[in-house]
């Protein structure tokens, strides 16, 4: 365990949860902040020597920056505080390797790393997409692109707090226990109810042109909750999707 505590600045997604959980496991984290990559790159998020970032654009002032995207390495070059592996399937895997893999994390299961690697690869079957279970289901519940944040008032705690809690639970709890946690279960039940509506909405609003699915939601009052791969589960011949919706700002 480290006596020095840092602020973790990461993305509010599953890779952010697991990579953050690993850093918490090492005793490095005293505070957690979620940030958008665009805000970090534009300098709208103050990053300093007491910060560790994961899955975000490189900031020279940070203590450490964990990344896996070759574009980031090409953008900034080699830096002492940039820990990057473009061959890694997830940033969690980069963190895991940097601190000695199993020797550095004796209490962390390889299954957790395999799960986040698989999630980042996005290689899901139609069954995984339309009837997710276990870790895949948790991944969809935590993914901001699922759209749960649009219904934040429905839940006892906000999304960011759930993500922080998950950094504790995913490290040492089986998925069956995690899905039964009250704050997870309420989202699970909400997701199951609304995703059925999302399937009907996507089928109603989508036209297919070859391998392209065009989803026109401009006539919809509510954009339902559904995982970001649902369009490909419902239209498996498609490899590209285009979404059209009403502008959130006038004009």
Protein Blocks (a to p, Z undefined) as FASTA:
>chain_A
ZZbdcdddddddfklmmmmmmmmmnopafbdcdddfklmmnopaccdfkbccehiacdfk
bmbdcdfbfklmmmnopafklccdfkbcbfklmmmmmnopjmlmmmbcfklmmmmmmmmn
opacfklmmmcghjlmmmmmmmmknommmmmmmpmbdfklmmmmmmmmmmmpcfklmmmp
mklmmmmmmmmmmmmmmmmmmmmmpccehjaccddfklpfbdcdddfklmmmmmmmbcbd
cdddddfbeZZ
